[in-house]
Amino acid sequence: MNHERYLCVNEHATLLMLALDNLPSHIQGEYSFDPKPDGEHYTDAEVTLTVHGQRYLFSTEIKRIHRKESLSALLGAARSDTLLVCNRLTTHLADFCTENAINFIDEAGNARLSYDGLNLWIEGKNLTENHLAIPQPAKPGLGFMKLLFALLVQEDVLHLPFRTIAEMANISLGMVSKGFKYLEAEKLVSLGRTRRILDKEALYQIWIEHYRTVLRPKLGGLKLVAPDDWRDIPLTSKDCWGGEVAADELTRYLQPYELQLFTLEPLQKKLALIKAKPDASGRLWLVPAFWGKALDININAKALLAVAELLASRDSRNKEVAERINEQYLQLKTLPETWV
């Protein structure tokens, strides 16, 4: 399986998530996949748009459009309560939709639709005649990343009630439901009678690749002056090293310099215990754990935290150590090129 497939196993799901995520903030989009085998148009999904408290339900066609002929095929089925979700359209194709009452939202969040009092006309920047933007893969959100982490580090999490999963991943119940809908649509998990992960390698790739840009910037915490020896830092039972210290514990191959410590303790309480001074350029990064208290941070979790932080550093030596950890613990075929 090539790398592109990790985020785009199901192209329909990717297009739909992009389109809804890129709408203005006052428009909330929800969806459910219900494709019909008979090949009829506008049967790929049901999309609900909520605008100022009003809900609008659309039967939805999801497809890539590059020629007018692809749109002409929809003319007989298009109604005011149908919606086309597609790649970014040229001005010419968008105008064709308007002239023929084809409601659409594209992956960039541009939209032209009119239904039951809802009238949207959203145009993106730099859309010119005969110009097609290169589609961008869907970028996971913070809650989705936290859900993935819980699924990857503790295998039985997948089989627990959604409310318990929400507590273990430290996310909302709605985020669990939304995350699983996406994973099922992408054929990464099965939610049938027996829940199971269908492509664990893909889940690892998604999490590691997006740790640096999605999760890491939201970790928060404090930068502190580090002691001469990181082993002198007092730990509580739920504290967990990430990055270079975790790598050293796993491989004995790296002398830690940048120190990342996750804790479930309140930061001020932990700060008093460590007795370290805050310093914006300090080498010790004290981080509130992003997972729930009940999640078991086992050796696999430490390996995942170590690899993601090492690759995020963009240091060639750290990359080498990350590959060692992967070979010994995660055993992925390749690590994402997160430093490119």
KABEL-V935267 format. One record per residue. N is the residue number from 1. SS is DSSP state (@ for helix, = for strand, . for the rest). PHI is phi in degrees with one decimal (* if undefined). PSI is psi as a letter, one per 30 degrees, with the letter a starting at -180 (* if undefined). Layout:
# KABEL-V935267
n=[N	N]
ss=[SS	SS]
phi=[PHI	PHI]
psi=[PSI	PSI]
This chain:
# KABEL-V935267
n=[1	2	3	4	5	6	7	8	9	10	11	12	13	14	15	16	17	18	19	20	21	22	23	24	25	26	27	28	29	30	31	32	33	34	35	36	37	38	39	40	41	42	43	44	45	46	47	48	49	50	51	52	53	54	55	56	57	58	59	60	61	62	63	64	65	66	67	68	69	70	71	72	73	74	75	76	77	78	79	80	81	82	83	84	85	86	87	88	89	90	91	92	93	94	95	96	97	98	99	100	101	102	103	104	105	106	107	108	109	110	111	112	113	114	115	116	117	118	119	120	121	122	123	124	125	126	127	128	129	130	131	132	133	134	135	136	137	138	139	140	141	142	143	144	145	146	147	148	149	150	151	152	153	154	155	156	157	158	159	160	161	162	163	164	165	166	167	168	169	170	171	172	173	174	175	176	177	178	179	180	181	182	183	184	185	186	187	188	189	190	191	192	193	194	195	196	197	198	199	200	201	202	203	204	205	206	207	208	209	210	211	212	213	214	215	216	217	218	219	220	221	222	223	224	225	226	227	228	229	230	231	232	233	234	235	236	237	238	239	240	241	242	243	244	245	246	247	248	249	250	251	252	253	254	255	256	257	258	259	260	261	262	263	264	265	266	267	268	269	270	271	272	273	274	275	276	277	278	279	280	281	282	283	284	285	286	287	288	289	290	291	292	293	294	295	296	297	298	299	300	301	302	303	304	305	306	307	308	309	310	311	312	313	314	315	316	317	318	319	320	321	322	323	324	325	326	327	328	329	330	331	332	333	334	335	336	337	338	339	340]
ss=[.	.	@	@	@	@	@	.	.	.	@	@	@	@	@	@	@	@	@	@	@	.	.	.	.	.	=	=	=	=	=	=	=	.	.	.	.	.	.	.	.	.	.	.	=	=	=	=	=	=	=	.	.	=	=	=	=	=	=	=	=	=	.	.	.	.	.	@	@	@	@	@	.	.	.	.	.	.	.	.	.	=	=	=	=	=	.	.	.	.	@	@	@	@	@	@	@	@	@	.	.	.	.	=	=	=	.	.	.	.	=	=	=	=	=	.	.	=	=	=	=	=	.	.	.	.	.	.	.	.	.	.	.	.	.	.	.	.	.	.	.	@	@	@	@	@	@	@	@	@	@	@	@	.	@	@	@	@	@	.	.	@	@	@	@	@	@	@	@	.	.	.	@	@	@	@	@	@	@	@	@	@	@	@	@	.	.	.	=	=	.	.	.	.	.	=	=	.	.	@	@	@	@	@	@	@	@	@	@	@	@	@	@	@	@	@	@	@	.	.	.	=	=	=	.	.	.	.	.	@	@	@	.	.	.	.	.	.	.	=	=	=	@	@	@	@	@	@	@	@	@	.	.	.	.	.	.	.	=	=	=	=	=	.	.	.	@	@	@	@	@	@	@	@	.	.	.	=	.	.	.	.	.	=	=	=	=	=	.	.	.	.	.	.	.	.	.	.	@	@	@	@	@	@	@	@	@	@	@	@	@	@	.	.	.	@	@	@	@	@	@	@	@	@	@	@	@	@	@	@	.	.	.	.	.	.	.	.	.	.]
phi=[*	-81.6	-64.1	-59.4	-70.4	-61.1	-103.8	-139.0	-63.5	-119.1	-64.2	-60.1	-62.6	-64.6	-60.2	-66.3	-64.2	-60.7	-60.2	-72.5	-66.0	-94.4	-71.2	-56.8	-64.0	-80.7	-112.8	-101.9	-114.6	-126.5	-152.5	-142.0	-89.1	-148.7	-65.0	-99.6	-75.3	-81.3	79.8	-66.6	-72.6	60.9	-126.7	-78.8	-162.3	-110.6	-118.1	-115.0	-103.7	-111.7	-128.8	51.7	85.9	-90.0	-106.7	-128.5	-101.5	-127.1	-78.9	-124.3	-105.0	-120.3	-163.4	-86.9	-120.4	-128.0	-138.4	-61.2	-60.1	-66.6	-77.6	-59.6	-65.4	-92.6	-58.5	-70.3	-106.0	-68.4	-134.5	-68.2	-102.4	-110.4	-143.3	-98.7	-112.1	-150.1	-68.7	-63.4	-93.9	-69.4	-58.6	-60.7	-71.1	-63.8	-64.8	-60.5	-61.3	-62.8	-63.4	-112.6	56.0	-100.4	-66.8	-148.4	-131.0	-104.0	-64.5	-86.8	93.1	-71.0	-151.9	-139.3	-155.2	-143.1	-157.9	51.2	90.7	-92.8	-126.9	-115.4	-140.4	-121.4	-113.6	-86.6	-84.8	59.1	-89.4	-125.5	-56.3	61.2	-110.0	-116.9	-72.8	-73.2	-61.3	-103.2	-67.5	-63.6	-103.3	-66.2	-94.4	-61.6	-61.7	-64.2	-63.5	-68.0	-63.7	-58.2	-59.1	-62.6	-65.1	-79.0	-90.8	-136.7	-60.9	-76.6	-56.6	-57.1	-93.8	-84.8	-58.6	-56.7	-64.2	-67.9	-60.9	-59.2	-67.6	-71.8	-88.6	63.0	-135.7	-76.7	-61.7	-62.7	-68.0	-62.1	-62.0	-64.0	-63.5	-69.7	-60.0	-65.5	-61.9	-70.5	-63.1	-83.0	59.8	-99.2	-135.6	-112.9	-112.5	-73.5	-56.1	-112.9	-68.3	-156.0	-83.2	-92.3	-146.9	-66.6	-57.4	-63.5	-63.3	-59.6	-61.3	-60.6	-67.2	-66.2	-62.9	-100.0	-57.5	-65.4	-98.9	-106.9	-86.2	-56.2	-64.7	-100.3	-68.9	71.3	92.6	-131.2	-94.1	-129.4	-69.6	-88.4	-69.7	-60.5	-123.9	-61.7	-68.9	-80.4	-75.9	-71.0	-116.6	-104.7	-61.3	-96.4	-69.1	-146.5	-75.9	-119.2	53.0	-68.6	-68.5	-59.5	-63.8	-65.6	-63.4	-84.9	-122.1	55.6	-119.8	-137.7	-87.4	-62.6	-119.9	-85.3	-111.5	-122.4	-122.9	-89.0	-142.0	-94.0	-74.0	-56.0	-58.2	-65.6	-65.5	-67.6	-61.7	-65.5	-71.8	-72.9	59.7	-111.7	-86.0	-62.2	-157.0	-56.8	-106.3	-66.0	-87.6	-100.2	-108.1	-90.6	-121.4	-63.5	-58.2	-88.6	-101.5	-83.0	-63.2	-83.0	-73.4	-83.3	-87.8	-89.6	-65.8	-66.9	-63.6	-63.4	-63.9	-65.9	-63.2	-65.3	-61.3	-62.4	-70.9	-62.0	-68.7	-65.3	-70.8	59.5	-99.0	-64.0	-67.4	-62.9	-61.4	-61.9	-67.8	-59.3	-66.8	-64.0	-63.9	-59.2	-61.4	-87.9	-117.3	-81.1	59.2	-79.8	-63.1	-146.2	-98.6	-61.8	-84.7	-73.1	-91.9	-75.3]
psi=[k	l	e	e	f	e	f	h	e	j	e	e	e	e	e	e	e	e	e	e	f	g	l	l	f	f	j	k	k	l	l	k	k	h	k	k	f	f	g	k	l	h	g	e	l	k	k	k	k	j	j	h	f	k	k	k	k	k	k	k	k	j	l	k	k	f	l	e	e	e	e	e	f	f	e	f	f	k	l	f	g	l	k	k	k	l	l	k	l	l	e	e	e	e	e	e	e	e	f	g	h	j	k	l	k	l	f	f	g	k	k	j	l	j	k	h	f	j	j	k	j	k	k	l	l	h	j	l	k	g	k	k	k	k	k	k	l	k	k	l	l	e	e	e	e	e	e	e	e	e	e	e	f	j	e	f	e	f	g	l	k	e	e	e	e	e	e	e	f	h	l	l	e	e	e	e	e	e	e	e	e	e	e	e	e	g	h	f	l	k	h	a	e	j	k	l	k	f	i	e	e	e	e	e	e	e	e	e	e	g	e	e	f	e	e	e	f	g	e	b	a	k	k	l	k	k	l	e	j	f	f	f	k	k	l	l	f	f	l	k	k	a	b	e	e	e	e	e	e	f	f	h	g	k	j	k	e	k	k	j	j	k	k	f	l	k	e	e	e	e	e	e	e	e	h	k	k	k	j	f	g	l	f	j	j	j	k	k	k	f	l	l	f	f	k	j	i	a	e	e	e	e	e	e	e	e	e	e	e	e	e	f	f	g	k	e	e	e	e	e	e	e	e	e	e	e	e	e	e	e	h	l	e	l	k	k	i	f	f	*]
